[in-house]
Amino acid sequence: MDPVGIDADQETLEQDAARLYDQGWSIRLVAEKFDYGYGAMRHILQRRTPLRSRGGRKFVHGDGEPAPGRGGEETMSP
């Protein structure tokens, strides 16, 4: 469903921007890719997808456990 007043090219841009953000790109990187300011891109993304907290994306090992130093508990191997 297209938001009111958005043409097809803008709709595609916004969908692509949301997809990149959902893949882990920062708002700043997405904005640079599409030659938008940070604030304008943040506004677009707010309409399209839930925004991450300022801490950013959580990184995990393949087993689903948080990676040390990436938001998880630091542990030492025996």
URURCOR-V598268 format. One line per field, one symbol per residue. ss: DSSP state (H for helix, E for strand, L for the rest). phi: phi as a letter, one per 30 degrees, with the letter a starting at -180 (. if undefined). burial: + if it has 24 or more other ideal C-beta (glycine too) atoms within 12 Angstrom, else -. A space follows every 50 residues. Layout:
ss = ???
phi = ???
burial = ???
//
This chain:
ss = LLLLLLLHHHHHHHHHHHHHHHLLLLHHHHHHHLLLLHHHHHHHHHHHLL LLLLLLLLLELLLLLELELLLELLLLLL
phi = .ddeicddddededdddddddddjddedddddechcdedddddddedcad dddddiddcbdedidedeibjcddbcdd
burial = ------------++++++-++---+-+--++--+------++-++--+-- ----------------------------
//
